[in-house]
């Protein structure tokens, strides 16, 4: 399951957004710092209209979407890596996530106190990023001491780890994130267990007022400029709007968003952007029992995709009966698609595409 950690300064709308995204999450969104005392987690279904359509075609008994887990981390402040505020225990809570969603305040409201006294997205981003870098630097220094001792025995793994850490440490000392260091697969694996925070992909969620959701504002443009220098992504969201959407029916949600000039809600935007950033794709399975979405990595071949369902599927893989989602919908059934030659039999070298509808044949 994809895991995303939500971070940000106090009172940027982080917990309000988390509550809305997860609907039933219990994070306290009170108007004061450090109100989220323990990290809250919420598991949400990934919105995918294709599942409903396929379920109708297959007359499926149930629909099983893929899911994303959001981890809401208490508001960080300057000095958190040295124990300020509630300290760096919260930084440890996001070492296991796949991506960081950094909520940045891009709205003005006299009734909501800003921890630094004014709205300044660039400054706020720098505060959070520096805390992540400082936390990583502390961890790298400690690990490097141990790895150097282990490397004296010429252990191959330790030697490699020392080399990688020695590449990363100077970058961190310059106040730059570890993701700026280019590593090959072996090097990345050597330090994977450290879960370096500043190596994780980042999505900046610019939290705007309802009026600015469609077009953004000058503060959003500030964030876009920062993101461009970091190869990060930007999503414009409104915690205020997301909170209002929670109580609406699907049709009413669509009408409400259209009235605001946007096509999708923050959850859809956030998940779509996260999938793109991490290089993830979705394939589908459908039948009388269930219609289901499965998450895979871009470039994954059919046997590995089958293994996402069960390792036996990968081990005994024979072939994958495959049809593009669009073709299946246009034909109206798998039998009709087969008659038109659109249902393909793919082998072990087939690279699974976004939206493939698949049935795996395998030996037990």
C-alpha positions as CSV (number, residue, x, y, z in Angstrom):
1,X,0.0,0.0,0.0
2,X,1.2,3.5,-0.9
3,X,2.0,5.6,2.2
4,X,2.3,9.4,2.2
5,X,3.3,11.5,5.1
6,X,1.6,14.9,5.5
7,X,3.9,17.5,7.0
8,X,3.8,21.3,7.5
9,X,4.1,24.1,10.0
10,X,1.3,24.5,12.6
11,X,-1.9,26.2,11.4
12,X,-1.3,25.7,7.7
13,X,-4.5,23.6,7.4
14,X,-2.6,20.3,7.4
15,X,-4.9,18.4,9.9
16,X,-8.0,20.0,8.4
17,X,-6.9,18.6,5.0
18,X,-6.1,15.3,6.5
19,X,-9.5,15.0,8.2
20,X,-11.3,15.9,4.9
21,X,-9.2,13.5,2.8
22,X,-9.7,10.6,5.2
23,X,-13.2,11.6,6.2
24,X,-13.3,9.5,9.3
25,X,-9.9,10.4,10.6
26,X,-9.8,11.9,14.1
27,X,-7.0,14.4,13.9
28,X,-7.7,17.5,16.0
29,X,-7.7,20.5,13.7
30,X,-7.9,23.1,16.6
31,X,-6.4,26.5,16.1
32,X,-3.2,26.1,18.1
33,X,0.2,24.4,17.5
34,X,1.0,20.8,18.4
35,X,-2.7,19.8,18.6
36,X,-1.9,16.5,16.8
37,X,-0.2,14.7,19.7
38,X,0.3,11.4,18.0
39,X,0.6,10.7,14.2
40,X,-2.8,9.9,12.9
41,X,-3.2,7.6,10.0
42,X,-6.1,7.2,7.6
43,X,-6.6,4.7,4.7
44,X,-8.5,6.0,1.8
45,X,-9.8,4.3,-1.4
46,X,-8.2,5.7,-4.6
47,X,-11.1,7.2,-6.6
48,X,-11.3,5.4,-9.9
49,X,-14.5,5.6,-12.0
50,X,-13.3,2.8,-14.2
51,X,-14.1,0.3,-11.5
52,X,-17.8,1.1,-11.4
53,X,-18.1,0.8,-15.2
54,X,-16.2,-2.5,-15.3
55,X,-18.3,-3.8,-12.4
56,X,-21.5,-3.1,-14.4
57,X,-20.1,-4.9,-17.5
58,X,-19.0,-8.0,-15.4
59,X,-22.0,-7.8,-13.0
60,X,-19.4,-8.0,-10.2
61,X,-20.6,-8.7,-6.6
62,X,-18.1,-6.2,-5.2
63,X,-15.6,-3.5,-6.1
64,X,-12.2,-3.3,-4.4
65,X,-10.2,-0.1,-5.1
66,X,-6.5,0.2,-4.4
67,X,-5.8,2.3,-1.3
68,X,-3.5,5.0,0.0
69,X,-2.5,5.5,3.6
70,X,-2.0,9.1,4.8
71,X,0.1,9.7,7.9
72,X,-0.6,13.1,9.6
73,X,2.4,14.4,11.4
74,X,2.1,17.0,14.1
75,X,3.1,20.5,13.0
76,X,6.8,21.0,12.9
77,X,8.6,24.2,13.9
78,X,12.1,25.6,13.5
79,X,14.4,23.6,15.7
80,X,12.3,20.4,15.6
81,X,15.3,18.3,14.7
82,X,17.0,19.5,18.0
83,X,13.9,18.9,20.0
84,X,12.0,22.2,19.7
85,X,8.2,22.0,19.8
86,X,7.4,18.3,20.2
87,X,10.8,17.3,18.9
88,X,12.1,15.1,16.2
89,X,10.0,12.0,17.3
90,X,7.6,13.1,14.6
91,X,10.3,13.1,12.0
92,X,10.9,9.4,12.8
93,X,7.2,8.7,12.0
94,X,7.7,9.6,8.3
95,X,10.8,7.6,7.7
96,X,8.8,4.7,6.4
97,X,6.5,6.7,4.0
98,X,6.9,6.6,0.2
99,X,6.4,10.3,-0.4
100,X,6.0,13.5,1.6
101,X,3.1,15.8,1.1
102,X,4.2,19.2,2.4
103,X,1.2,21.4,3.1
104,X,2.0,25.1,2.5
105,X,-0.2,27.9,3.6
106,X,-1.2,30.1,0.7
107,X,-4.3,31.8,2.2
108,X,-4.7,34.8,4.5
109,X,-7.1,34.7,7.5
110,X,-6.8,36.9,10.5
111,X,-8.7,34.4,12.6
112,X,-6.1,31.7,12.0
113,X,-2.8,32.4,13.7
114,X,0.4,31.8,11.6
115,X,3.2,30.4,13.8
116,X,5.7,32.9,12.2
117,X,3.3,35.9,12.2
118,X,2.8,36.2,8.4
119,X,2.1,34.2,5.3
120,X,5.4,33.5,3.4
121,X,5.4,30.1,1.6
122,X,9.1,30.3,0.6
123,X,10.2,30.9,4.2
124,X,7.8,28.1,5.5
125,X,9.2,25.6,3.0
126,X,12.7,26.4,4.0
127,X,11.9,25.9,7.6
128,X,10.5,22.4,7.1
129,X,13.1,21.4,4.5
130,X,16.0,22.4,6.8
131,X,14.5,20.4,9.7
132,X,14.4,17.3,7.5
133,X,17.9,17.9,6.3
134,X,19.3,18.4,9.8
135,X,17.5,15.3,11.0
136,X,19.1,13.4,8.1
137,X,22.5,14.9,8.8
138,X,22.4,13.7,12.4
139,X,21.4,10.2,11.3
140,X,24.1,10.0,8.5
141,X,26.9,11.1,10.9
142,X,25.9,8.5,13.4
143,X,25.6,5.7,10.8
144,X,28.8,6.7,9.1
145,X,30.8,6.2,12.3
146,X,29.4,2.6,12.7
147,X,29.8,1.8,9.0
148,X,33.5,2.9,9.0
149,X,34.3,0.5,11.8
150,X,32.5,-2.3,10.0
151,X,34.3,-1.4,6.7
152,X,37.7,-2.1,8.4
153,X,37.0,-5.8,8.0
154,X,36.5,-5.0,4.3
155,X,32.9,-6.2,4.4
156,X,31.6,-5.4,0.9
157,X,28.3,-4.0,2.1
158,X,29.9,-1.7,4.7
159,X,32.5,-0.4,2.2
160,X,29.7,0.5,-0.2
161,X,27.6,2.1,2.6
162,X,30.6,4.3,3.7
163,X,31.1,5.4,0.1
164,X,27.5,6.4,-0.3
165,X,27.2,8.2,3.0
166,X,30.4,10.1,2.3
167,X,28.8,11.3,-0.9
168,X,25.6,12.4,0.9
169,X,27.0,14.1,4.0
170,X,28.7,17.1,2.3
171,X,25.4,17.8,0.5
172,X,23.5,17.8,3.7
173,X,26.1,20.0,5.4
174,X,25.5,22.6,2.6
175,X,21.8,22.6,3.5
176,X,20.7,20.7,0.4
177,X,18.5,17.6,0.4
178,X,19.9,14.1,0.0
179,X,17.8,13.6,-3.1
180,X,20.1,15.9,-5.0
181,X,22.8,13.1,-4.9
182,X,22.6,10.8,-7.8
183,X,22.8,7.2,-6.8
184,X,22.7,3.9,-8.8
185,X,20.4,1.1,-7.7
186,X,23.1,-0.6,-5.6
187,X,24.0,2.7,-3.8
188,X,20.4,3.5,-3.1
189,X,19.8,0.0,-1.7
190,X,22.8,0.4,0.6
191,X,21.2,3.3,2.5
192,X,17.5,2.4,2.0
193,X,17.1,1.2,5.6
194,X,18.0,4.7,6.8
195,X,14.8,6.1,5.3
196,X,16.4,9.5,4.7
197,X,13.7,12.2,4.8
198,X,15.3,14.5,2.4
199,X,15.6,11.8,-0.2
200,X,11.9,11.2,-0.4
201,X,9.8,12.6,-3.3
202,X,8.0,15.7,-2.3
203,X,4.6,17.1,-3.3
204,X,3.8,20.6,-2.2
205,X,0.1,20.9,-1.4
206,X,-0.6,24.6,-1.6
207,X,-3.6,25.2,0.7
208,X,-5.7,28.1,-0.8
209,X,-9.0,29.7,-0.1
210,X,-12.1,28.5,-2.0
211,X,-11.9,31.6,-4.3
212,X,-8.4,30.7,-5.4
213,X,-8.8,27.0,-6.0
214,X,-9.3,27.3,-9.7
215,X,-6.6,29.8,-10.6
216,X,-4.2,29.8,-7.6
217,X,-2.6,33.0,-6.5
218,X,0.8,34.7,-6.2
219,X,1.7,32.6,-3.2
220,X,1.1,29.4,-5.3
221,X,3.4,30.7,-8.0
222,X,6.1,31.2,-5.3
223,X,5.7,27.5,-4.4
224,X,5.9,26.5,-8.1
225,X,9.2,28.3,-8.4
226,X,10.6,26.5,-5.4
227,X,9.3,23.1,-6.6
228,X,10.9,23.7,-10.1
229,X,14.4,23.9,-8.5
230,X,13.8,20.6,-6.5
231,X,12.1,18.5,-9.2
232,X,9.1,18.4,-6.8
233,X,5.4,18.5,-7.7
234,X,2.7,21.1,-6.8
235,X,-1.0,20.4,-6.2
236,X,-3.4,23.2,-5.5
237,X,-5.9,22.2,-2.8
238,X,-8.3,23.9,-0.4
239,X,-8.8,22.3,3.0
240,X,-11.9,24.5,3.3
241,X,-13.4,23.0,0.2
242,X,-12.4,19.5,1.0
243,X,-14.1,19.8,4.4
244,X,-17.3,20.9,2.7
245,X,-17.1,18.0,0.2
246,X,-17.2,15.4,2.9
247,X,-20.9,15.7,3.5
248,X,-22.0,15.9,-0.1
249,X,-23.3,13.1,-2.3
250,X,-21.2,12.2,-5.4
251,X,-23.4,14.2,-7.9
252,X,-23.5,17.2,-5.6
253,X,-19.7,17.0,-5.2
254,X,-19.3,17.2,-8.9
255,X,-21.6,20.1,-9.3
256,X,-19.9,22.0,-6.4
257,X,-16.4,21.5,-7.9
258,X,-17.6,22.6,-11.4
259,X,-19.1,25.7,-9.8
260,X,-15.6,26.4,-8.4
261,X,-14.0,25.9,-11.9
262,X,-12.2,22.6,-11.1
263,X,-12.6,19.1,-12.5
264,X,-11.5,17.1,-9.5
265,X,-11.2,17.3,-5.7
266,X,-8.0,17.5,-3.8
267,X,-7.9,13.8,-3.0
268,X,-7.9,12.9,-6.7
269,X,-5.3,15.5,-7.5
270,X,-3.1,14.5,-4.7
271,X,-3.2,10.8,-5.4
272,X,-2.8,11.2,-9.2
273,X,0.2,13.4,-8.7
274,X,1.7,11.0,-6.1
275,X,1.3,8.1,-8.5
276,X,3.0,10.0,-11.3
277,X,5.8,11.2,-9.1
278,X,6.5,7.7,-7.8
279,X,6.2,6.1,-11.2
280,X,3.1,4.0,-10.3
281,X,0.4,2.6,-12.5
282,X,-2.8,0.8,-12.1
283,X,-4.1,-2.4,-13.9
284,X,-7.5,-3.9,-13.4
285,X,-9.1,-7.3,-13.0
286,X,-12.8,-7.9,-13.4
287,X,-15.3,-10.8,-13.1
288,X,-18.5,-11.9,-11.5
289,X,-16.9,-12.0,-8.0
290,X,-15.2,-8.7,-8.0
291,X,-13.7,-5.8,-10.0
292,X,-10.4,-4.7,-8.5
293,X,-7.6,-2.2,-9.0
294,X,-3.9,-3.2,-8.5
295,X,-0.9,-0.8,-8.1
296,X,2.3,-1.6,-9.9
297,X,5.5,0.2,-10.8
298,X,6.0,1.6,-14.3
299,X,7.9,-0.9,-16.5
300,X,6.7,-4.0,-14.6
301,X,6.2,-7.1,-16.8
302,X,3.2,-9.4,-16.7
303,X,4.6,-12.0,-14.4
304,X,5.6,-9.4,-11.8
305,X,2.2,-7.7,-12.1
306,X,0.6,-11.1,-11.5
307,X,2.8,-11.5,-8.4
308,X,1.1,-8.4,-6.9
309,X,-2.0,-10.5,-6.6
310,X,-0.2,-13.6,-5.3
311,X,3.3,-15.0,-5.5
312,X,2.0,-18.2,-7.0
313,X,0.7,-16.3,-10.0
314,X,4.2,-15.0,-10.7
315,X,5.8,-18.4,-10.1
316,X,3.5,-20.4,-12.3
317,X,2.8,-17.6,-14.9
318,X,1.8,-18.9,-18.3
319,X,0.2,-15.9,-20.0
320,X,-2.0,-12.9,-19.4
321,X,-5.2,-12.4,-21.3
322,X,-5.2,-8.6,-21.7
323,X,-7.4,-5.9,-23.1
324,X,-7.2,-2.1,-22.8
325,X,-9.9,-0.6,-20.6
326,X,-11.1,1.7,-23.4
327,X,-11.5,-1.2,-25.8
328,X,-13.4,-3.3,-23.3
329,X,-15.9,-0.5,-22.5
330,X,-16.4,0.2,-26.2
331,X,-17.1,-3.5,-27.0
332,X,-19.3,-3.9,-24.0
333,X,-18.0,-7.4,-23.0
334,X,-14.9,-9.5,-23.1
335,X,-16.5,-11.9,-25.6
336,X,-17.2,-9.1,-28.0
337,X,-13.7,-7.8,-27.5
338,X,-12.3,-11.3,-28.3
339,X,-14.4,-11.5,-31.5
340,X,-12.9,-8.2,-32.6
341,X,-9.4,-9.4,-31.9
342,X,-8.9,-6.9,-29.1
343,X,-8.3,-9.5,-26.4
344,X,-4.6,-10.3,-26.5
345,X,-2.6,-13.2,-25.1
346,X,0.6,-11.7,-23.7
347,X,3.7,-13.5,-22.5
348,X,6.4,-13.0,-19.9
349,X,8.0,-10.0,-21.6
350,X,4.9,-7.9,-21.9
351,X,5.1,-4.6,-20.1
352,X,1.8,-3.9,-18.4
353,X,0.2,-0.6,-19.4
354,X,-2.0,1.8,-17.4
355,X,-5.6,0.6,-17.4
356,X,-4.9,-2.9,-18.8
357,X,-7.7,-5.3,-17.8
358,X,-6.0,-8.6,-17.2
359,X,-6.7,-12.3,-16.5
360,X,-3.7,-14.4,-15.6
361,X,-3.3,-18.0,-16.5
362,X,-0.8,-19.9,-14.4
363,X,0.3,-23.4,-13.2
364,X,-0.3,-24.2,-9.5
